[in-house]
Amino acid sequence: MAAAFNIKTNRTFTLIRKRAWPITLLVAIGGLWYPKLGLLVIPIILSLTGLAFFRGRQWCGNFCPHGSLYDYLALPLSLNKKIPSFFKSKGMRGLVLAWFGYSMTNRLLKTLPTLGTESFLDKLGFVFVTTYLMVLIVGGFLSIFIAPRTWCQFCPMGTLQMLSYKLGKLLGVAKVTDQKITIAAKEKCHNCGKCSRVCPMQLAPYQEFSGKNQFDNEKCIKCSTCVVNCPAKILSLNTEEKAAQLIQITDIDGYEKRVKISADLTKITKLKEDVTEYTFDFKTPPRVDYKAGQFILVKVQDNPRMSRAYSISSYNKDGRCLSVTVKTMTDGYGTGLIAGFKVGDKVELDGPMGKELVVDKSVKKVLLVAGGIGITPFRSIVTELLNSPNKIEEIKLIYGVNKQQEFIFDEDFKKMEYEHKTFEFIKVVAADDTWEGKKGFVTNVIQEMDLDDYKVYICGPKPMIGPAMKVLNQRNVNEENIFVESA
């Protein structure tokens, strides 16, 4: 079965977002026996409307009890499908707001005759209790069988917030106080669509950033789920003033020469059962200069337009082609799409990008640490370093995998080690009784080394990077001498 576009990921980053949901049950169910509980809804309505004047739908994504229930309880059970466009339409929002307005007004008017009596507060509270119960039932049903935040697309309180927000913007107040999803630099965006795939409201920030590098969509609930999940770590929740500052101070070195490339897929090489190398010949432009250690974006889908970032595994001989190595993931959306590529296909590339693994050739000693598919960029890096006129005294490559059959480019590195005395290739296997070489993790090898004067470059899965960084810090390697890229 193909991987789904929409991803289930943690959305409850604060105690309120994780624990606010009992308020919904307390009012909707507890209120049936103690109607005065419904009066809690009044300060909630006032709070969300007031906050929206300054910051849009921030209440929905950070304080709403219903939102907490959808994101914490419903998400694990939800089918998490694409929300039908009908539910997102202005017509639907207007219709539901009008119906709620009429229904609430009608029921509130019916309570007025009891004003001043002991039963008034109970009757008033019960108006909100029944409303909360209806939202719990309908919203809960939609959250399970479509997507958790389906109700939020046309929620009357959400529409009320949007109206308050418009007023705040009209009066110029929200311009100063509002916080929006902000991209530090568009040049660094991977166009991977991850922000869209994790968005509770199923919006697409990466396709809609304004000239001020902000996501202006009024439906955004400012929940920061996209910020937390951005692979490039270039998103934040900030004011317009802060966004302008970020544009000025963000370093785009390694990204400023990014270009759109039309290419032909000329070769597909199966390296392992789950690892494949794809080679692309450039057509427009015919030549593209890239550095060993950079990555390229490969467009894998048109609607919505989406790319995947892959480290360049080939050495830049003449700037006319490049290769990337892809490990097929069982639940990988992008790898599932690229697996359908065929020799002769026209493919759109974007790049080159990145500087994290571009090695400083003026240094004397270089330590490269790779885990799993993180070996990919080091194939071209080692080739370039060994061919560089600035001879580096020592180049060590530590390559760790779980099973020995997972090693790729093994013969390439062995050949380079045989031909160059300055290069040492160290393999380590974590869990394979048949392996006769070094056993353990890359951290075990690092602990045994003399790390004086080394520049360290790391690429691998996050579970490897964390421990490796910890060991390097324990060995007193300065952070300015450590460069990291997650595979």
Summary of the structure (lengths in Angstrom):
residues: 487
radius of gyration: 27.6
end to end distance: 24.3
largest distance: 95.9
contacts: 1592
relative contact order: 0.09
helix: 44%
strand: 21%
